[in-house]
């Protein structure tokens, strides 16, 4: 039973990403999952409950898996952060960011979606804050408000992704991120 639920979450995550939450029907999710209507209602009372589960489980895990790897580094932390941010070789610049798409579509429409997406964003910001705190502690960079810096870094990443999406152009993303790189490098201690 658990695997059917997981399959529904995976299919719904992909469908919401590529087509949007409101444009994706339960029937389309079921067809892609090769399941019947009773399957979805066994696990979720409604499309909204499925959507919230996708955010709380799949979108959260996507951010956690992508960015928490940075927490393992003890040296060259800013370089590792920049390397991860710049690595978008498999990124879909036509469809955009999995998190940002849902934020753009759902945050203003529903308080529960807003809250769930905000929780994901807060975790993203907290990971980056912890990474930057370690870089400050290691005297790799200097800054007096790490929380604000983390929010700025996350906003820069997401802003660069959406700017590239509007043109479907990885080059625009790279140019945009290079400005974040210049800024972070300007915070480094001078040797």
C-alpha positions in Angstrom: 0.0 0.0 0.0 2.8 2.4 0.9 4.3 2.1 -2.6 0.9 3.1 -4.2 0.8 6.2 -2.1 4.5 7.0 -3.0 3.7 6.5 -6.7 0.8 8.9 -6.5 3.0 11.5 -4.8 5.7 11.1 -7.4 3.3 11.4 -10.3 1.4 14.3 -8.8 4.7 16.1 -8.1 5.8 15.8 -11.7 2.3 16.8 -13.0 2.1 19.8 -10.8 5.6 20.8 -11.8 5.1 20.5 -15.6 1.5 21.5 -15.8 0.6 23.4 -12.6 -1.6 22.4 -9.8 -4.8 23.9 -11.1 -4.3 22.5 -14.6 -3.7 19.0 -13.4 -6.7 16.8 -12.9 -7.0 13.9 -10.6 -7.9 11.8 -13.7 -4.6 12.8 -15.3 -2.6 11.8 -12.2 -4.4 8.5 -12.0 -3.8 7.8 -15.7 -0.1 8.6 -15.4 0.1 6.4 -12.3 -1.9 3.7 -14.0 -4.3 3.5 -11.0 -8.0 3.7 -10.5 -10.0 6.5 -8.8 -10.5 4.5 -5.6 -6.7 4.4 -5.2 -6.3 8.1 -4.7 -9.2 8.5 -2.3 -7.8 5.6 -0.2 -4.8 7.8 0.6 -6.1 11.4 0.1 -9.5 12.9 0.8 -9.1 15.5 -2.0 -6.8 16.9 -4.6 -5.9 19.6 -2.1 -4.8 17.0 0.5 -2.7 15.4 -2.2 -1.2 18.8 -3.1 -0.3 19.5 0.5 1.3 16.1 0.8 3.3 16.7 -2.3 4.6 20.0 -0.8 5.3 18.6 2.6 6.9 15.4 1.4 8.2 15.7 -2.2 9.0 19.4 -2.4 10.5 19.5 1.1 12.6 16.4 0.3 13.7 18.0 -3.0 15.1 21.0 -1.2 16.5 18.9 1.7 18.3 16.5 -0.6 19.7 19.2 -2.9 21.0 21.7 -0.4 21.6 19.9 2.9 24.7 18.2 1.4 26.4 21.6 1.9 26.2 21.0 5.7 28.9 18.3 5.4 31.7 20.7 4.3 34.1 22.2 6.9 36.3 24.1 4.5 35.9 26.0 1.2 32.3 26.3 2.1 31.5 29.3 -0.1 33.2 27.5 -3.1 31.0 24.4 -2.4 27.9 26.5 -2.1 28.6 28.3 -5.4 29.5 25.0 -7.1 26.2 23.5 -6.1 24.2 26.6 -7.1 25.9 26.8 -10.5 25.4 23.1 -11.3 22.2 23.2 -13.3 23.2 20.8 -16.1 20.0 18.8 -15.8 17.8 21.7 -14.9 14.7 22.4 -17.1 15.0 26.1 -17.9 11.6 25.9 -19.7 9.6 24.5 -16.8 11.6 26.4 -14.1 12.0 25.7 -10.4 9.9 23.1 -8.7 9.5 25.2 -5.6 9.1 28.6 -7.2 6.5 27.4 -9.6 4.2 26.2 -6.8 4.9 29.4 -4.8 3.9 31.5 -7.8 0.8 29.5 -8.4 -0.5 28.7 -5.0 0.7 31.1 -2.3 -1.7 33.8 -3.0 -4.7 31.5 -3.5 -4.8 29.4 -0.3 -3.6 29.8 3.2 -2.8 26.1 3.7 -0.7 26.0 0.5 1.0 29.3 1.5 1.9 27.9 4.9 3.2 24.6 3.6 5.3 26.3 0.9 6.6 28.8 3.4 7.8 26.0 5.6 9.7 24.6 2.7 11.2 28.0 2.0 12.1 28.5 5.7 14.0 25.2 5.6 15.8 26.2 2.5 16.8 29.5 4.1 17.8 27.7 7.3 20.1 25.3 5.4 21.8 28.3 3.7 22.0 30.2 7.0 23.7 27.2 8.7 26.1 27.0 5.7 26.9 30.7 5.8 27.3 30.6 9.6 29.9 27.9 9.3 31.7 30.0 6.6 31.7 33.0 8.9 32.9 30.9 11.9 35.7 29.6 9.7 36.6 33.1 8.7 35.9 32.4 5.1 33.5 35.4 4.9 32.5 38.2 7.1 28.9 39.4 7.6 27.0 40.7 10.6 23.5 39.4 9.8 23.7 35.8 8.6 19.9 35.3 8.5 19.4 38.3 6.2 22.3 37.1 4.0 20.7 33.6 3.8 17.4 35.1 2.7 19.2 37.2 0.1 21.1 34.1 -1.2 17.9 32.1 -1.5 16.1 35.0 -3.2 19.0 35.4 -5.6 19.0 31.7 -6.6 15.2 31.7 -7.1 15.3 35.1 -8.9 18.0 33.9 -11.3 16.0 30.7 -12.0 12.8 32.5 -12.8 14.7 35.1 -14.9 16.2 32.2 -16.9 12.8 30.5 -17.2 11.2 33.5 -18.8 13.8 33.2 -21.6 14.3 29.5 -21.5 18.0 30.2 -21.4 20.7 28.7 -19.1 23.1 31.5 -20.2 20.9 34.1 -18.4 20.9 32.0 -15.3 24.7 31.7 -15.4 25.1 35.5 -15.9 22.7 36.2 -13.1 24.4 33.8 -10.7 27.8 35.2 -11.5 26.6 38.4 -9.8 25.8 36.5 -6.7 29.2 34.9 -6.9 30.8 38.3 -7.1 28.9 39.5 -4.1 29.8 36.4 -2.0 33.4 36.7 -3.0 33.4 40.4 -1.9 32.5 39.1 1.6 35.7 37.0 1.8 38.4 38.0 4.3 41.2 39.7 2.5 44.5 37.8 2.9 
